């Protein structure tokens, strides 16, 4: 069963030490890179989250409440999902989709003031785009240019 919990280095880091191929690294950060990015910003507004499958850490993402989210929405009470990845050995099993569907409840339980989840997905990352659509995220035609090209801006009201 897929579940989400706040990242714990002691519990999760060794299981999340997976490599992403070059194609995936164009679209997302590795766990190590994402954690270093949080550290650089002093991390007070970013929360690393572990995706578990039967209590084994198989994926990771960051919930970012910083100002970057305002590039995607005017809603100050929103959160930006970034650096989502699933261990390549576990991909194709629906774990990412289930995790994104469970994210609503996780955010409502832990961040009561948050009313919207936003994210940007590279237009060439077709599989991720379709996962987000299936999980209820909406693409309303807005785009931006990211580090690897054009991105769809997606959102989900809570």
N, C-alpha and C positions, 0 to 999 in steps of 0.2 A: 504494500500500500504506500502510495506517495504522500509525503507530508513535508511541511516546511518548518524550520526553526532557525533562530538566530545562530549565526556561525560561532563556533567555539574552536579555537586553534587546537586545543588539547584533544577534543573529540573528533574533529572533522578534517584537519589539514592533511594528515597523512593519506586519507582516502581521496582527497581532492587534488592530489598531485598528478593529474593526468595531463597529457599533451594534446594540444589542438593542432590539426594540420594547417598548412599555410592558407588554404582556402577559408577555414573557419577563423583563423587569426586576422583575416582581413575585416571580419565583421564584429568580432568580440575580443575582449581581453581574457587572458588566462586568469585563473584564480590568484596567482601570485602577483600579476600585474595590477589587478583590481584592488587587492589589499594594499599594495604600495601606493596606488593613487589615492586611496582613502587616507593613508598615513601622511602623505604630502599635504593634504588639505586639513590636517588635524582632525579629520573624521567625525566631528561632532554632529554633522547633519546627514551622515551616510551610514547605513546599516547593512553589513554583509549577511546574506541569508543562505542557508544550506538547503538543498533539495535532497530529501531522503527517500529511498525506496526500500521498504522493509527494514528501516532503521540503519541502512547503509548510505553514507554520503555519496551521491552520484551526480550532483550538480550544484550550481552556485549562481547567485546574482546579487546585485546591490540595490537597495532601496535608497534613493538619493533625494533628500528634502532640500537640497541647496538651491541656489539661484539658477542653475542650469536648466531646471524644469521650465522656467519662464520663457525659454526659447521655443517650447512646444505648446504652452498653454498660458492663459492669463490668470488661471486659478492658483492663488498662493497656497491654498489648502490641498495641493496635489503632491504626488510623489512620482519621481522618474525611476523607471526600471532600467538598469544598465548592466553590462558585462554578463549577460546570461549565457551560461554554457552547461551542457550535460556531457558527462564522460563519454567519449566516442564509443567505448565498448557497450554503452547502455542506450545509445541513440536508436531511434526507430521503434521504440517500445511505447511511445505515447507519454513518457515521463514529463517532457517539457510542457506538453499541452495540459496535462493534469495539474502540474505545478502552477501554471498560469491561471487555471480555473480556480485553484485553491487560494490564490494570492488575495482575492477580494476579501475573503473571510479573515485571513491572516492580518491584512492591513486594518480592517474594521476592528479586530480584537485588540491590536497593539497600538494603533494610531487613530484614536477615535475622531480626531478633528479632520482627518484626511477624507476628501470627497471625490477624488479622481486619481486614477493611475494613468500615467503617460509613458510613452516609449517611442523610440525612433528605430526603424529597421531598414537596412540597406535594401534598395530596390532589386538588387541581384540575389538577395538572400530569400529566395522564393519559399523554401520550406519553412523558415521562421515566420515569414509574413502569413502563411496559411495557418500555422499553429496559433498565432495571435487572433486571427479572424475566428477560428473555431472556438477559441476561449472567450469570445465575446468582445474583443477589442474592435473599435471602429476606425476605419480610415475614411476621412471626409474630404480627401483631395489635397490636403496640405502636405508640402514637402520641404526639405531643406537639403543642403549639401553637407555631408559628413566627411570624415577622414578618408573613406573609401568610396565616395561618390554619393549620388542622390539617395535620400532616405524618405520613406513614408513616415509621417507623423501619425501615431495612433493613440487612442485614449479609451478609457472605460470609466464611466461614472459609477460611484459606489452608492 
